[in-house]
């Protein structure tokens, strides 16, 4: 294990400096910006070193192939026969995010290929390492954008028109209109296994380095736009104000309360204010609600309760409220037979997660599973996110065993 941990560290150090902010220690690897583009170049370099041809899908997703892509049409069999086995993850980060969320799955996939080759194993079905674009949604606002495009879960024209904070569209950043759904390519894959750092402390509590995922909570993003009347902070009487910031503050507190009452999660981590001046009452406040729950009905009730409370407060404050759903992901239950099979193969615990992943999108289209690697801090989307080299090596071994099971027998 120590030798593999050293090889992991050597490969990891090649990407560790890319996009790291010197002040926060976190990463600014937004999709299709210079840091993420450098990592995409690194992906091609690693694939080339291993003799793995790289293809794209016209949506910004990259695929490195170990074994020739099948040419006899879409695969209709299960993960045991025919079709390629897909693995990998993403490079992009949230603002000042952690190092492991996403890239760990790609580095581990290349190392798993190395492990299988070193053992003299030859796949009877292709193994494909993927780098999906804009998984976090931090630049263009829609999470898992690349996998949604590939599977047809988002319209290509809508995706092309998504814009970042600077007004750059996804099509402009990509260099062309995204191609959209690719049923032929998707049909080549018999299974997808994504390795990811755990975004919690369950593996710390279980004293285990690796786990298999069982499900992803339903979740989504809603934009709350509140409009009032901008005015002077020093001359406008309190009784005369139509201040959307008051409505927004109440909405944030309401989201927190309603989520706690339901055992769900609600977060408002992004806000935009106009005119954004210290001595001016805001004219418009826009906030984004991230809501998650174990069951779809709970999620629906949570969002509706927050919407109702915000609307009532807006009436009292003399402000106007518009709520827009920007994205929604249903409850994802990973292929039960595949998850059970992998848990038995690895003697690993099985855990649910509240975080979204490309695996959650692909699960609606092909047998899908996830592996988690222990995170000692339990913190994610933060510079405090971490994993030991030994645990990462254990993740590589687990992934290699899974790929061998699915692609080599």
Steps between C-alpha positions, in 0.01 A plus 500: 500500500783741581631474142159582356455784750829643376390473137174668591685786666730542201209528259294711739781753540492564126154656524497627859632852421263562208236757585587520869439835666802606704293680762219254573679179404186406308456447129360723226460247223189622327394310189681600180716763670883483477553278810238247392622512141850421626363195682321390185834524321654292782221243445598469135867469595428220748283320249771532235763359737280193539414467132135584568337694213292797614164585347246774574125519472466860383381606845836545668520148645820302436537122479829304505461144367690191608380265230325588177151645517243246385370565149202269490243743637366575847562246774186331624663263746583545866832589665615138469487470122577734211537876508763720659544564872513873573675658797641844586359826639559875449768768537296814572455637851271722702652837600793428733408133504700201613763310306341155494141560392505381139869469408545206739273291279701577187845448652380177663358376170832540318682329787246217503577442132870492592433245775309269267767521233775434754309187606485384139125544481348569160140625477262313277288816489639854467572699815434871452621783724276807484550864590157663512463876456329742744396246760481756780301757305716770658555688174182455295251421775385149404672211679605189307461697179725272295327178600157663463591599145633154414183332625259759358381614843558862400426656164813593303365846412422576863848384603662705223336816635599455865724787608758549771534806723699682231233436237695233311272228365572130528511479120759779489714333767469165324582653164184372331139409564488185715406188307241384751380144552711222352300176527754310290788585733291446812394165362861384490520502880387198699571647844640809673697496825603835648754520781464810719629635827237460772323824583432414861641297793317167470818315398687654792232366732507162324881485511506400134697655212247430222121469466242433232216749444137395524313814399515877442242719667269695269618860479480819300571871471239776515560868426313743729479850345374777726429848368437807710583869479857625505543813706735698722603325822518822696189687389237231452285447808481140620120506464529605136739231384434212258821317578548161330793425727259461791291253301812314397633478857167357616506250212844371599387447859180334381697260279718402795198439726295306244794275412572420865134417564510244218845352553598648164772740382455859382783738415519851363865544412478747212346846484494793256398850610426814298628768519727336760593825674553545875295818518212389277194290565508207260267508202541132418630200693545162335590191699541137401349225715664158493250251646543126560302228677491124532160473328349691205184594691707644782700709255183628331341591833819675615528723193127581501514594868793734440328649196179561698678663791705720267185606315321590822797702622522675161139615536580646840816671374344636181742305283451267204612137488577275203618142554660311211615140509841486332569129535352192660632149546261224611578232755774280357513141618806338352462165327429277799649186355816679395540683832448179699740317276771761544444525876548124524803506272668771708361405843408868525220682682212648301413868550248753364608854412340841483740624232430501127732337247519417130433144614157617611420621147637192327320264739175562312660366182734215592602289803695735725687479828721726713797438726587739783846556647527602867527872576652546851355849546158419359516844336447554127468798264766657719880505525461277810392208279764228516594135460816312595721354229448153649122534482525631144712196415232279656250674275714425195521133599123488550434665165744267324321199648167638384628567148649152486171351613294693244734522200743210520284190550 
